[in-house]
Amino acid sequence: MQIMEDKPLFRILVTGYGPFRESGENVTQCIINDVFGSWKPDGCKLHSLVIPVLWDAVKKDFLRELEGFRPDLVISLGQADGCGKITVETDYYNIAIGKDNQGLEWQSGIIVRDGSRIYRTSVDIARVMAEIQDRTPFAIHGGIRGMDYLCNFAAYLAARYCRALNKPAKNIFIHVPPPKDLEYEITLRALRALFEEILKNSAIMPIG
C-alpha cells in the first residue's frame, strides 16, 4: 500500500511593532491580535512576531524568526501617522536612520554593508490591487519617503532573505495608519481583503 505524504504547509510570517516611545499602543500590534489571532487559511502555518522598537531587536529577533521559521511569505507591518490610507510600500532601502526607544542609532546608517541599495516586493502588487483597490482605502508607494526607519529595516531584511532562498518566497511591507487617521474597523476590513489577495497570489497551493 502506498502512503501519501501530506503537502508541506505554506508558512506565513507576520511582523509588527510594540509602542513607539510614549505614543501608546502600536496599531500593528492590535492588527496582529485582531486579524491574525483568528485568520486560519487552509494549508498554511501562520506565525506572528511583535518587535520592540529597538534596532538590535529588529536585527536579532527578526533574523532569528526568518531563519528558524523559514517562511514562504513575509508580511511586515509598520505604523504611519498622519496618513489616511493603508500604504503598500514596494521598495525597501539599505538605509537605517533615527533613534530607537532607547535613544540609540544604527551604526553607520547602513543596514547591510555591501548589500543591495534597494529591494522591491516580490508580490505581484498590481495584480493584487486590481482585485480590491476600488473598494478599499489603499495607496501604493515606491519612493524613499518614510522608508529609512525600523520598519524599512525589517522589510529590507525580509526581502534580502527571500532573494537568498532557492524557492519562491514572497515579501511585502504595509504602512498602516493609527485609528486617529483612519477608523480602525475600516482598517481591519481592508487589511483582511488585502491579506487574502496577497495569499491567493503568493501561495503554491489552493487556498480554501
Secondary structure, 3 states (H helix, E strand, C coil): CCCCCCCCCEEEEEEEECCCCCCCCCHHHHHHHHCCCCCCCCCEEEEEEEECCCHHHHHHHHHHHHHHHCCCEEEEEEECCCCCCEEEECEEECCCCCCCCCCCCCCCCCCCCCCCCEEECCCCHHHHHHHHHHHCCEEEECCCCCCCCHHHHHHHHHHHHHHHCCCCCEEEEEEECCCCCCCHHHHHHHHHHHHHHHHHHHCCCCCC
